[in-house]
Amino acid sequence: MGLTASVLAIDAGNSKTDVAVVTSDGDVLATARGAGFRPPAVGIRKAVDTLAEATARALASAGLTSVTHVSACLANADLPVEEEQLAAALHARAWGTTTQVRNDTFAILRAGVAEPRGVAVVCGAGINCVGMRPDGRTARFPALGRISGDWGGGWALAEEALWHAARAEDGRGPATTLAGTLPAHFGLPTMYALIEALHLGRIDQDRRHELTPVLFATAAEGDPIARRIIDRLAEEVVSMATVALTRLDLLNEETPVLLGGSVLAAQHPSLNDTIRDLLAARAPKAVPQVVTASPVLGAALLGLDHVHSTPQAQARLRTHFE
């Protein structure tokens, strides 16, 4: 290959895939973007085919056919057994001599820290939390939804807001202005009209995520029900972070707690300020910060960790993406 070592970094979420080819010195040779990675919907083979399209473009642009190490952070790799299955599927494509697959939350964590040490909570469509130490120890949750004890993310926020708004309108629950703001977002007069439109498919189910900003705006206007939903999410974020810190014996050490994903990266004061207040009470040594760097940077840094690159190489890589 003409290089002492090179890394293929892949960050694949449900909606898009980012790929970067990086030298062991931290130079970025090529990048590419592809479609989302959804093995539960299409199967592992077709999902990896999606990665292959972007990977082929990046490798060709870099003038390579393979690399030393593949560092892939993938959505839907929620359990260690799934990481192993996906690592085998990627390794079979012969993109690298070695291959490591992690859940995509690890990419956000590594993108936000100078060394592989800290905890990250990601809140986008769903919610997840991981932690790591330089010695290789990790903390994680299955993050499979209610069956694994999880609540949170944009989808859960929208669902909870709809539940309260529907009950407010028909009298089963306390009054909330969500009963007006949620249907108004879609140009509808009542919750009944919105329920009907969602049920009959006149509004696509995937558009529910549009209601999350409406929830935050309603809370900002003083609605107590909307505020209660947001406070519940803050509790979930802090609970996950505190447990991860405890598992890694980091609760009593100054440790970064990274907040990522679309809901947390939006930096709604009603949510993020509450998270900081709760962390200050339960994990005073935690240092919360919002991560806005591209997750593919984290995947690439994990790859450079694997090939034992220098701090200078990692700094050069970070400069490219930041």
Salt bridges, closest charged atoms under 4 A:
ASP18 OD2 - LYS16 NZ 3.15
ASP18 OD1 - ARG33 NE 2.76
ASP27 OD1 - ARG316 NE 3.90
ASP49 OD1 - ARG93 NH2 2.85
GLU53 OE2 - ARG57 NE 2.71
GLU83 OE2 - ARG140 NH1 2.93
GLU160 OE2 - HIS164 NE2 3.75
GLU160 OE2 - ARG232 NH1 3.49
ASP170 OD2 - ARG172 NH2 2.78
GLU196 OE1 - ARG202 NH2 2.70
GLU210 OE1 - HIS185 NE2 2.81
GLU210 OE2 - ARG207 NE 2.75
ASP231 OD1 - ARG227 NE 2.90
GLU235 OE2 - ARG282 NH2 2.88
ASP249 OD2 - ARG137 NH2 3.12
GLU253 OE1 - ARG117 NH2 2.89
ASP305 OD2 - ARG110 NE 2.85
GLU322 OE2 - ARG318 NH1 3.09
